[in-house]
Amino acid sequence: MSDFDLIDALDCSPEIRHPPSRTEQNVEREVKLSEDLNLMVTCNTITMKSVANLVLAMNKLSKSLSLCSRDLSDEELCGAIMDCVVEETIFQEGWSNSSGTRKSVFQRCRSVHKFTVSDEYQKDFILKTGEMKLQAITLQGGNGDRKVNFEMCHYRPPSSSSIGSLTVLLSVSENLHISCSMENGKVSLKLERYSHESLTEINQEDGLDRFLFIKNIPPGGSLVSFESVKFRGWFISTSSSSVDHTVEMCQAATASRVTYFVFQKCN
């Protein structure tokens, strides 16, 4: 097999086919593409890839110019050059590279409500003093300002989801939200700081569905329950005991836990 130099594929005069040696830096060579157009090539360290790209681009441009039956304007000439040297890259969004399937993404809607929550025993949700923790207590007169004013944002479930009810994000403040996590085989409720702007879309694959709850309203009823999206069958609950102020997750309503609440919109 005879030796072949890739630069020999370039349709130009023999004296400029061979690039400078590696020791030569910033050497300029002029390539005549047509009667009115010369290409100035500045050569640094030469690699096979750079030579191949140059050969392909120059030959493609030469063929494009030879097909033109008229002189090109500066803008048309610039466009022809860019078409030869710029490659198009297409990005696809909303697909998983590993599985080739659509991502399970919840989209935030415009609907936002502010409200307070209390259970059937008239215990209101408050923030425990000195702690980032929710409690449910019976407030005495004049302490109504201790109630937590929640902000509820609605989310549209992905088309592949089996969720048929409203899906919501429950926030205590702009960047402080109710979330769930599994600890020692039990789902726990906590307040977690997370950028509100970063929750415009919630991807289940990233675990951000820990912030979402299914808002259930029984037919003909006025009470609501909040079921975890990430841990189905687990609900936000309070205690039926007046001395137990805990707000935590439970799997079903029992004699000791309350999972349905009254929520009142704030003015």
Backbone as CSV, one residue per row, in Angstrom:
resi,resn,N_x,N_y,N_z,CA_x,CA_y,CA_z,C_x,C_y,C_z
1,MET,0.842,-1.196,0.000,0.000,0.000,0.000,0.879,1.247,0.000
2,SER,0.620,2.195,-0.940,1.443,3.386,-1.049,1.089,4.383,0.042
3,ASP,2.068,5.238,0.394,1.837,6.263,1.395,0.883,7.307,0.853
4,PHE,0.003,7.793,1.699,-0.979,8.795,1.287,-1.017,9.902,2.329
5,ASP,-0.852,11.115,1.873,-0.916,12.284,2.748,-2.288,12.926,2.553
6,LEU,-3.032,13.071,3.652,-4.393,13.591,3.563,-4.422,14.981,2.944
7,ILE,-3.384,15.771,3.130,-3.358,17.119,2.588,-3.324,17.101,1.069
8,ASP,-2.894,15.929,0.466,-2.873,15.815,-0.996,-4.271,15.851,-1.590
9,ALA,-5.298,15.615,-0.745,-6.677,15.660,-1.243,-7.156,17.078,-1.467
10,LEU,-6.376,18.071,-1.005,-6.769,19.460,-1.152,-6.487,19.928,-2.563
11,ASP,-7.493,20.496,-3.179,-7.383,20.945,-4.560,-6.777,22.339,-4.598
12,CYS,-5.428,22.402,-4.488,-4.737,23.684,-4.514,-3.345,23.460,-5.078
13,SER,-2.582,24.530,-5.217,-1.270,24.435,-5.830,-0.327,23.603,-4.970
14,PRO,0.634,22.880,-5.588,1.509,21.956,-4.860,2.339,22.632,-3.774
15,GLU,2.719,23.906,-3.974,3.621,24.524,-3.019,2.965,24.808,-1.670
16,ILE,1.625,24.751,-1.568,0.989,25.033,-0.285,0.294,23.813,0.295
17,ARG,0.487,22.642,-0.321,-0.188,21.449,0.177,0.402,20.947,1.478
18,HIS,1.678,21.175,1.678,2.343,20.624,2.848,2.442,21.678,3.927
19,PRO,1.902,21.409,5.096,1.894,22.380,6.189,3.270,22.535,6.805
20,PRO,3.470,23.589,7.598,4.759,23.781,8.263,5.005,22.705,9.304
21,SER,6.239,22.568,9.700,6.604,21.565,10.704,6.077,21.980,12.069
22,ARG,6.113,21.047,13.041,5.621,21.314,14.385,6.398,22.419,15.082
23,THR,7.622,22.640,14.617,8.431,23.672,15.264,8.050,25.063,14.807
24,GLU,7.327,25.161,13.699,6.902,26.458,13.196,5.577,26.835,13.850
25,GLN,5.470,28.024,14.376,4.263,28.480,15.043,3.698,29.695,14.319
26,ASN,2.364,29.768,14.248,1.657,30.901,13.676,2.131,31.240,12.258
27,VAL,2.364,30.202,11.460,2.757,30.394,10.063,1.501,30.539,9.229
28,GLU,1.478,31.582,8.394,0.302,31.830,7.576,0.541,31.335,6.149
29,ARG,-0.426,30.635,5.594,-0.391,30.167,4.227,-1.667,30.641,3.525
30,GLU,-1.552,31.017,2.293,-2.692,31.506,1.519,-3.106,30.464,0.497
31,VAL,-4.403,30.137,0.487,-4.958,29.155,-0.442,-5.923,29.880,-1.367
32,LYS,-5.733,29.743,-2.653,-6.594,30.416,-3.639,-7.784,29.510,-3.960
33,LEU,-8.985,29.929,-3.536,-10.190,29.146,-3.764,-10.836,29.466,-5.106
34,SER,-10.770,30.719,-5.502,-11.321,31.132,-6.797,-10.566,32.372,-7.232
35,GLU,-10.979,32.906,-8.359,-10.267,34.068,-8.900,-10.324,35.261,-7.955
36,ASP,-11.443,35.382,-7.245,-11.631,36.554,-6.385,-11.557,36.246,-4.888
37,LEU,-11.289,34.964,-4.530,-11.341,34.602,-3.115,-10.134,33.771,-2.715
38,ASN,-9.392,34.289,-1.742,-8.262,33.570,-1.170,-8.560,33.253,0.292
39,LEU,-8.073,32.101,0.751,-8.257,31.690,2.136,-6.925,31.727,2.855
40,MET,-6.860,32.499,3.936,-5.632,32.597,4.719,-5.693,31.586,5.861
41,VAL,-4.729,30.666,5.928,-4.681,29.619,6.942,-3.505,29.887,7.865
42,THR,-3.816,30.001,9.181,-2.762,30.162,10.184,-2.516,28.813,10.832
43,CYS,-1.309,28.302,10.741,-0.991,26.958,11.208,-0.275,27.006,12.549
44,ASN,-0.854,26.341,13.534,-0.188,26.121,14.803,0.236,24.661,14.841
45,THR,0.025,23.986,15.978,0.371,22.575,16.051,-0.593,21.777,15.176
46,ILE,-0.058,20.985,14.259,-0.866,20.266,13.288,-1.282,18.902,13.847
47,THR,-2.560,18.587,13.729,-3.067,17.267,14.075,-3.805,16.709,12.870
48,MET,-3.945,15.378,12.828,-4.645,14.748,11.723,-6.079,15.243,11.632
49,LYS,-6.716,15.464,12.806,-8.103,15.921,12.820,-8.227,17.317,12.228
50,SER,-7.291,18.213,12.567,-7.367,19.578,12.054,-7.134,19.609,10.552
51,VAL,-6.209,18.782,10.059,-5.956,18.719,8.620,-7.174,18.185,7.882
52,ALA,-7.792,17.118,8.447,-8.970,16.530,7.808,-10.121,17.529,7.752
53,ASN,-10.342,18.241,8.853,-11.413,19.238,8.880,-11.166,20.345,7.866
54,LEU,-9.917,20.780,7.745,-9.570,21.835,6.788,-9.788,21.375,5.356
55,VAL,-9.342,20.144,5.050,-9.507,19.606,3.698,-10.984,19.516,3.325
56,LEU,-11.791,18.957,4.242,-13.218,18.790,3.959,-13.918,20.131,3.784
57,ALA,-13.613,21.092,4.667,-14.264,22.395,4.594,-13.889,23.145,3.329
58,MET,-12.611,23.113,2.942,-12.155,23.848,1.760,-12.700,23.234,0.482
59,ASN,-12.701,21.911,0.390,-13.248,21.280,-0.809,-14.748,21.513,-0.924
60,LYS,-15.454,21.475,0.202,-16.892,21.729,0.180,-17.179,23.157,-0.253
61,LEU,-16.386,24.103,0.239,-16.581,25.497,-0.121,-16.241,25.729,-1.591
62,SER,-15.172,25.101,-2.080,-14.788,25.260,-3.489,-15.887,24.757,-4.410
63,LYS,-16.499,23.619,-4.064,-17.571,23.071,-4.896,-18.805,23.968,-4.864
64,SER,-19.091,24.537,-3.677,-20.245,25.419,-3.564,-20.068,26.661,-4.422
65,LEU,-18.851,27.222,-4.435,-18.584,28.424,-5.216,-18.613,28.143,-6.708
66,SER,-18.179,26.938,-7.109,-18.153,26.604,-8.533,-19.549,26.449,-9.119
67,LEU,-20.551,26.210,-8.257,-21.930,26.049,-8.715,-22.652,27.378,-8.877
68,CYS,-22.046,28.454,-8.387,-22.695,29.758,-8.469,-22.453,30.362,-9.846
69,SER,-23.504,30.823,-10.494,-23.407,31.393,-11.838,-23.230,32.904,-11.806
70,ARG,-23.159,33.494,-10.625,-23.009,34.945,-10.492,-22.099,35.246,-9.310
71,ASP,-21.635,36.483,-9.268,-20.803,36.905,-8.152,-21.652,36.992,-6.890
72,LEU,-21.093,36.566,-5.775,-21.812,36.604,-4.511,-21.542,37.902,-3.772
73,SER,-22.557,38.376,-3.058,-22.367,39.539,-2.199,-21.564,39.105,-0.972
74,ASP,-21.112,40.090,-0.198,-20.338,39.766,1.005,-21.149,38.906,1.965
75,GLU,-22.466,39.242,2.139,-23.322,38.476,3.046,-23.528,37.055,2.546
76,GLU,-23.735,36.895,1.235,-23.929,35.556,0.674,-22.651,34.737,0.787
77,LEU,-21.507,35.368,0.574,-20.224,34.675,0.685,-19.972,34.235,2.119
78,CYS,-20.286,35.133,3.053,-20.126,34.792,4.480,-21.026,33.621,4.849
79,GLY,-22.265,33.619,4.352,-23.200,32.525,4.620,-22.697,31.209,4.060
80,ALA,-22.106,31.248,2.858,-21.577,30.031,2.240,-20.429,29.455,3.056
81,ILE,-19.573,30.349,3.550,-18.448,29.894,4.369,-18.948,29.273,5.668
82,MET,-19.907,29.924,6.340,-20.421,29.417,7.602,-21.120,28.076,7.412
83,ASP,-21.816,27.902,6.284,-22.483,26.620,6.008,-21.478,25.482,5.898
84,CYS,-20.260,25.812,5.490,-19.255,24.768,5.287,-18.483,24.433,6.563
85,VAL,-18.383,25.367,7.476,-17.517,25.137,8.640,-18.281,24.980,9.944
86,VAL,-19.582,25.293,9.964,-20.362,25.192,11.196,-21.264,23.978,11.133
87,GLU,-21.192,23.124,12.154,-22.040,21.948,12.235,-23.250,22.228,13.100
88,GLU,-24.392,21.635,12.741,-25.629,21.825,13.482,-25.731,20.775,14.587
89,THR,-26.066,21.229,15.785,-26.264,20.335,16.922,-27.682,20.481,17.427
90,ILE,-28.399,19.380,17.609,-29.785,19.392,18.035,-29.882,18.841,19.444
91,PHE,-30.551,19.573,20.321,-30.739,19.140,21.701,-32.194,18.731,21.880
92,GLN,-32.410,17.633,22.576,-33.747,17.168,22.887,-33.961,17.247,24.384
93,GLU,-35.111,17.810,24.780,-35.418,17.956,26.194,-36.550,17.033,26.576
94,GLY,-36.570,16.689,27.867,-37.684,15.902,28.382,-37.550,14.411,28.173
95,TRP,-36.345,13.940,27.809,-36.136,12.510,27.604,-34.991,12.027,28.461
96,SER,-35.095,10.805,28.919,-34.037,10.190,29.715,-33.038,9.527,28.785
97,ASN,-31.742,9.898,28.872,-30.722,9.322,27.996,-30.527,7.836,28.250
98,SER,-30.717,7.405,29.480,-30.445,6.018,29.827,-31.545,5.072,29.343
99,SER,-32.786,5.498,29.447,-33.884,4.602,29.093,-34.585,4.972,27.807
100,GLY,-34.367,6.199,27.306,-35.028,6.630,26.093,-36.504,6.936,26.292
101,THR,-36.943,7.110,27.520,-38.347,7.398,27.812,-38.475,8.810,28.361
102,ARG,-39.699,9.325,28.321,-39.947,10.652,28.844,-39.776,10.687,30.362
103,LYS,-39.241,11.788,30.860,-39.073,11.948,32.291,-40.420,12.226,32.949
104,SER,-40.557,11.785,34.202,-41.781,12.022,34.962,-41.649,13.386,35.641
105,VAL,-42.121,14.422,34.953,-41.954,15.789,35.417,-43.305,16.401,35.762
106,PHE,-43.400,16.973,36.961,-44.581,17.715,37.390,-44.355,19.194,37.064
107,GLN,-45.311,19.812,36.375,-45.198,21.206,35.967,-46.013,22.106,36.893
108,ARG,-45.380,23.174,37.390,-46.090,24.096,38.268,-47.094,24.938,37.475
109,CYS,-48.301,25.073,38.025,-49.347,25.889,37.409,-49.322,27.286,38.028
110,ARG,-50.128,28.170,37.481,-50.173,29.540,37.967,-50.963,29.658,39.267
111,SER,-51.799,28.664,39.551,-52.694,28.741,40.707,-51.919,28.668,42.020
112,VAL,-52.065,29.699,42.858,-51.409,29.770,44.167,-52.427,30.258,45.196
113,HIS,-52.488,29.581,46.356,-53.421,29.968,47.416,-52.669,30.076,48.735
114,LYS,-53.089,31.026,49.579,-52.566,31.136,50.933,-53.676,30.761,51.902
115,PHE,-53.324,29.940,52.917,-54.363,29.421,53.804,-53.758,28.988,55.136
116,THR,-54.632,28.757,56.116,-54.247,28.185,57.405,-54.909,26.825,57.534
117,VAL,-54.337,25.953,58.401,-54.829,24.588,58.566,-55.174,24.322,60.026
118,SER,-56.280,23.646,60.238,-56.643,23.183,61.587,-57.316,21.821,61.460
119,ASP,-57.265,21.015,62.533,-57.904,19.702,62.472,-59.293,19.763,63.113
120,GLU,-59.966,18.611,63.194,-61.338,18.585,63.708,-61.419,18.906,65.194
121,TYR,-60.281,18.928,65.867,-60.246,19.284,67.285,-59.836,20.750,67.480
122,GLN,-59.919,21.520,66.408,-59.592,22.955,66.428,-58.143,23.241,66.831
123,LYS,-57.271,22.320,66.503,-55.848,22.571,66.725,-55.258,23.160,65.444
124,ASP,-54.546,24.270,65.588,-53.965,24.976,64.437,-52.495,24.623,64.255
125,PHE,-52.049,24.701,63.006,-50.644,24.458,62.701,-49.834,25.709,63.022
126,ILE,-48.765,25.515,63.807,-47.850,26.607,64.136,-46.417,26.116,63.957
127,LEU,-45.466,27.053,63.980,-44.050,26.697,64.010,-43.582,26.655,65.448
128,LYS,-42.963,25.555,65.838,-42.450,25.427,67.197,-41.353,26.455,67.433
129,THR,-41.458,27.158,68.544,-40.514,28.229,68.858,-39.083,27.708,68.927
130,GLY,-38.205,28.345,68.177,-36.792,27.980,68.208,-36.443,26.771,67.365
131,GLU,-37.419,26.143,66.706,-37.155,24.950,65.895,-37.864,25.053,64.550
132,MET,-37.272,24.423,63.561,-37.908,24.357,62.250,-38.805,23.122,62.234
133,LYS,-39.914,23.205,62.981,-40.789,22.048,63.138,-42.228,22.505,63.301
134,LEU,-43.145,21.772,62.646,-44.567,22.090,62.758,-45.170,21.429,63.995
135,GLN,-46.105,22.133,64.610,-46.886,21.591,65.709,-48.359,21.934,65.497
136,ALA,-49.235,21.170,66.150,-50.679,21.438,66.111,-51.152,21.650,67.542
137,ILE,-51.578,22.861,67.851,-52.016,23.164,69.216,-53.309,23.987,69.170
138,THR,-54.003,23.994,70.290,-55.202,24.819,70.422,-54.779,26.194,70.902
139,LEU,-54.976,27.183,70.050,-54.543,28.540,70.366,-55.603,29.259,71.203
140,GLN,-55.172,29.935,72.216,-56.052,30.742,73.036,-56.284,32.095,72.361
141,GLY,-57.312,32.785,72.814,-57.637,34.074,72.223,-56.462,35.032,72.226
142,GLY,-56.303,35.751,71.120,-55.205,36.711,70.997,-53.932,36.128,70.453
143,ASN,-53.897,34.821,70.182,-52.691,34.172,69.648,-52.862,33.695,68.202
144,GLY,-53.904,34.225,67.555,-54.162,33.803,66.181,-53.037,34.114,65.217
145,ASP,-52.191,35.086,65.551,-51.088,35.444,64.656,-49.992,34.383,64.623
146,ARG,-50.075,33.372,65.494,-49.079,32.298,65.511,-49.373,31.228,64.449
147,LYS,-50.567,31.277,63.872,-50.908,30.298,62.842,-49.959,30.423,61.656
148,VAL,-49.606,29.279,61.086,-48.774,29.278,59.887,-49.641,29.604,58.678
149,ASN,-49.241,30.621,57.929,-49.915,30.950,56.674,-49.212,30.196,55.546
150,PHE,-49.780,29.047,55.187,-49.190,28.227,54.137,-49.451,28.841,52.763
151,GLU,-48.549,28.545,51.848,-48.760,28.877,50.444,-48.821,27.559,49.671
152,MET,-49.882,27.382,48.903,-50.086,26.130,48.182,-50.020,26.386,46.678
153,CYS,-49.064,25.738,46.030,-48.922,25.817,44.576,-49.404,24.516,43.955
154,HIS,-50.178,24.620,42.905,-50.668,23.434,42.202,-49.675,22.998,41.120
155,TYR,-49.589,21.685,40.921,-48.719,21.116,39.892,-49.520,20.171,39.001
156,ARG,-49.171,20.182,37.724,-49.806,19.282,36.766,-48.978,18.002,36.676
157,PRO,-49.576,16.839,37.006,-48.824,15.573,36.952,-48.446,15.217,35.512
158,PRO,-47.404,14.411,35.325,-47.059,13.949,33.975,-48.161,13.074,33.410
159,SER,-48.221,12.997,32.091,-49.292,12.236,31.432,-49.250,10.757,31.790
160,SER,-48.073,10.262,32.165,-47.936,8.841,32.492,-48.338,8.526,33.932
161,SER,-48.657,9.564,34.721,-48.962,9.371,36.135,-50.384,8.845,36.335
162,SER,-50.558,8.065,37.391,-51.883,7.529,37.742,-52.612,8.453,38.709
163,ILE,-51.987,9.581,39.068,-52.587,10.521,40.013,-53.732,11.266,39.341
164,GLY,-54.913,11.181,39.937,-56.073,11.830,39.350,-56.561,13.029,40.130
165,SER,-55.899,13.370,41.235,-56.303,14.497,42.070,-55.288,15.633,41.946
166,LEU,-55.580,16.737,42.623,-54.669,17.865,42.619,-53.362,17.510,43.323
167,THR,-52.252,17.935,42.733,-50.938,17.740,43.334,-50.407,19.098,43.754
168,VAL,-49.951,19.218,45.000,-49.603,20.538,45.529,-48.260,20.536,46.242
169,LEU,-47.670,21.726,46.296,-46.485,22.013,47.102,-46.939,22.886,48.259
170,LEU,-46.596,22.507,49.490,-47.006,23.242,50.683,-45.790,23.964,51.260
171,SER,-45.849,25.306,51.251,-44.702,26.112,51.675,-45.048,26.938,52.895
172,VAL,-44.098,27.013,53.829,-44.241,27.867,55.011,-43.766,29.277,54.679
173,SER,-42.736,29.367,53.849,-42.238,30.633,53.321,-41.763,30.360,51.903
174,GLU,-41.198,31.354,51.249,-40.847,31.204,49.836,-39.912,30.029,49.584
175,ASN,-38.946,29.821,50.445,-37.958,28.763,50.231,-37.962,27.699,51.329
176,LEU,-39.061,27.599,52.074,-39.176,26.603,53.132,-40.454,25.800,52.911
177,HIS,-40.298,24.480,52.665,-41.418,23.661,52.236,-41.529,22.388,53.079
178,ILE,-42.728,21.823,53.116,-42.925,20.518,53.753,-42.406,19.444,52.804
179,SER,-41.627,18.512,53.343,-41.118,17.401,52.542,-41.178,16.112,53.352
180,CYS,-40.984,14.986,52.658,-41.027,13.665,53.312,-39.760,12.892,53.008
181,SER,-39.364,12.043,53.938,-38.234,11.148,53.727,-38.478,9.852,54.487
182,MET,-37.847,8.784,54.030,-37.982,7.484,54.674,-36.830,7.281,55.648
183,GLU,-37.154,7.030,56.904,-36.143,6.797,57.933,-36.533,5.583,58.763
184,ASN,-35.673,4.560,58.713,-35.899,3.327,59.487,-37.269,2.714,59.198
185,GLY,-37.636,2.695,57.926,-38.882,2.050,57.520,-40.132,2.869,57.777
186,LYS,-39.957,4.128,58.224,-41.104,4.999,58.492,-40.902,6.326,57.784
187,VAL,-41.987,6.853,57.232,-41.909,8.140,56.535,-42.006,9.265,57.563
188,SER,-41.064,10.185,57.500,-41.046,11.313,58.428,-41.323,12.613,57.678
189,LEU,-41.914,13.559,58.374,-42.236,14.873,57.817,-41.268,15.895,58.379
190,LYS,-40.814,16.795,57.526,-39.907,17.844,57.994,-40.081,19.084,57.132
191,LEU,-39.505,20.174,57.585,-39.438,21.404,56.807,-38.061,21.484,56.172
192,GLU,-38.027,21.683,54.884,-36.760,21.656,54.150,-36.614,22.928,53.321
193,ARG,-35.418,23.509,53.407,-35.133,24.692,52.599,-34.730,24.273,51.183
194,TYR,-35.382,24.886,50.211,-35.060,24.609,48.808,-35.543,25.792,47.980
195,SER,-34.738,26.188,47.007,-35.076,27.343,46.180,-36.425,27.157,45.491
196,HIS,-37.320,28.119,45.694,-38.651,28.051,45.077,-38.537,28.063,43.559
197,GLU,-37.596,28.838,43.027,-37.425,28.925,41.576,-36.979,27.594,40.983
198,SER,-36.259,26.798,41.774,-35.777,25.500,41.283,-36.866,24.438,41.258
199,LEU,-38.052,24.774,41.781,-39.157,23.816,41.838,-40.248,24.138,40.818
200,THR,-39.894,24.884,39.785,-40.852,25.150,38.705,-41.257,23.842,38.044
201,GLU,-40.280,22.967,37.866,-40.512,21.599,37.396,-39.958,20.648,38.444
202,ILE,-40.720,19.620,38.764,-40.288,18.640,39.760,-40.166,17.285,39.078
203,ASN,-38.933,16.773,39.056,-38.642,15.511,38.388,-38.587,14.382,39.423
204,GLN,-39.397,13.355,39.217,-39.405,12.227,40.150,-38.059,11.517,40.188
205,GLU,-37.353,11.500,39.056,-36.072,10.806,39.006,-35.027,11.484,39.895
206,ASP,-35.212,12.769,40.166,-34.276,13.500,41.025,-34.675,13.449,42.488
207,GLY,-35.811,12.808,42.794,-36.269,12.708,44.173,-36.973,13.955,44.687
208,LEU,-37.220,14.932,43.816,-37.862,16.169,44.256,-39.357,15.995,44.510
209,ASP,-39.906,14.843,44.132,-41.321,14.600,44.430,-41.560,14.446,45.930
210,ARG,-40.497,14.482,46.733,-40.654,14.450,48.189,-41.359,15.708,48.686
211,PHE,-41.393,16.759,47.853,-42.062,18.003,48.221,-43.545,18.022,47.845
212,LEU,-44.005,17.035,47.118,-45.360,17.077,46.577,-46.345,16.221,47.379
213,PHE,-47.596,16.695,47.428,-48.672,15.982,48.115,-49.920,15.973,47.244
214,ILE,-50.670,14.894,47.365,-51.942,14.781,46.666,-53.030,15.330,47.573
215,LYS,-53.729,16.334,47.093,-54.799,16.949,47.873,-56.105,16.214,47.588
216,ASN,-56.593,15.467,48.563,-57.815,14.673,48.405,-58.986,15.327,49.127
217,ILE,-60.109,15.417,48.441,-61.349,15.932,49.036,-62.432,14.883,48.815
218,PRO,-62.976,14.286,49.875,-64.030,13.269,49.711,-65.250,13.863,49.000
219,PRO,-65.958,13.060,48.193,-67.153,13.548,47.496,-68.153,14.158,48.472
220,GLY,-68.563,15.382,48.209,-69.544,16.053,49.054,-68.994,16.556,50.364
221,GLY,-67.683,16.430,50.568,-67.076,16.842,51.832,-66.379,18.178,51.727
222,SER,-65.989,18.707,52.861,-65.272,19.985,52.905,-63.879,19.838,53.513
223,LEU,-63.597,18.694,54.107,-62.281,18.441,54.690,-61.317,17.964,53.609
224,VAL,-60.029,18.130,53.848,-59.014,17.707,52.877,-57.954,16.869,53.576
225,SER,-57.325,15.993,52.810,-56.170,15.244,53.304,-55.014,15.458,52.343
226,PHE,-53.795,15.249,52.835,-52.600,15.447,52.024,-51.766,14.166,52.057
227,GLU,-51.726,13.478,50.919,-50.997,12.218,50.786,-49.688,12.454,50.049
228,SER,-48.612,11.867,50.529,-47.304,12.031,49.902,-47.289,11.420,48.504
229,VAL,-46.735,12.158,47.538,-46.587,11.635,46.174,-45.473,10.588,46.134
230,LYS,-44.396,10.854,46.832,-43.248,9.936,46.817,-43.538,8.661,47.583
231,PHE,-44.285,8.785,48.693,-44.593,7.625,49.534,-46.120,7.490,49.614
232,ARG,-46.672,6.849,48.610,-48.123,6.740,48.540,-48.658,5.943,49.731
233,GLY,-49.823,6.379,50.236,-50.419,5.735,51.390,-50.014,6.359,52.708
234,TRP,-49.116,7.358,52.662,-48.691,8.084,53.859,-49.285,9.488,53.819
235,PHE,-49.916,9.919,54.952,-50.648,11.174,55.006,-50.115,12.082,56.115
236,ILE,-50.229,13.385,55.908,-49.959,14.337,56.989,-51.020,14.131,58.060
237,SER,-50.601,14.098,59.314,-51.558,13.810,60.391,-51.231,14.588,61.656
238,THR,-52.262,14.736,62.493,-52.115,15.301,63.839,-52.663,14.291,64.832
239,SER,-52.452,14.550,66.107,-52.932,13.632,67.140,-54.317,14.054,67.637
240,SER,-55.114,13.049,67.987,-56.436,13.328,68.564,-56.327,13.738,70.035
241,SER,-55.158,13.576,70.633,-54.935,13.939,72.027,-54.597,15.424,72.142
242,SER,-55.170,16.067,73.106,-54.928,17.508,73.295,-53.520,17.806,73.792
243,VAL,-52.855,16.806,74.339,-51.510,17.026,74.879,-50.408,16.598,73.903
244,ASP,-50.810,15.983,72.814,-49.846,15.560,71.790,-49.903,16.567,70.649
245,HIS,-48.826,17.302,70.460,-48.812,18.380,69.478,-48.097,18.007,68.179
246,THR,-47.766,16.749,67.997,-46.967,16.347,66.849,-47.742,16.470,65.532
247,VAL,-47.004,16.854,64.497,-47.492,16.813,63.109,-46.542,15.874,62.381
248,GLU,-47.051,14.727,61.957,-46.193,13.726,61.343,-46.964,12.937,60.298
249,MET,-46.257,12.007,59.648,-46.888,11.180,58.625,-47.412,9.890,59.253
250,CYS,-48.570,9.446,58.771,-49.084,8.141,59.190,-49.712,7.462,57.977
251,GLN,-49.908,6.149,58.057,-50.385,5.400,56.909,-51.896,5.421,56.740
252,ALA,-52.638,5.631,57.802,-54.099,5.680,57.701,-54.664,6.345,58.940
253,ALA,-55.864,6.880,58.785,-56.519,7.498,59.934,-56.874,6.438,60.968
254,THR,-56.514,6.709,62.201,-56.834,5.792,63.297,-57.485,6.606,64.412
255,ALA,-57.786,5.933,65.502,-58.386,6.633,66.639,-57.435,7.659,67.228
256,SER,-56.125,7.438,67.011,-55.146,8.345,67.622,-54.591,9.393,66.655
257,ARG,-54.821,9.206,65.346,-54.273,10.155,64.377,-55.383,10.702,63.482
258,VAL,-55.265,11.968,63.142,-56.248,12.662,62.298,-55.588,13.031,60.975
259,THR,-56.221,12.662,59.861,-55.619,12.935,58.553,-56.454,13.874,57.677
260,TYR,-57.624,14.293,58.158,-58.448,15.243,57.394,-58.492,16.581,58.126
261,PHE,-58.398,17.665,57.355,-58.257,18.990,57.950,-59.189,20.005,57.303
262,VAL,-59.389,21.061,58.054,-60.097,22.230,57.543,-59.038,23.259,57.140
263,PHE,-59.122,23.757,55.921,-58.200,24.822,55.557,-58.999,26.054,55.153
264,GLN,-58.531,27.181,55.649,-59.209,28.451,55.454,-58.292,29.407,54.709
265,LYS,-58.789,29.927,53.601,-57.998,30.840,52.805,-57.751,32.141,53.559
266,CYS,-56.525,32.653,53.367,-56.176,33.932,53.996,-56.634,35.085,53.117
267,ASN,-56.987,36.176,53.745,-57.413,37.359,53.001,-56.211,38.065,52.370
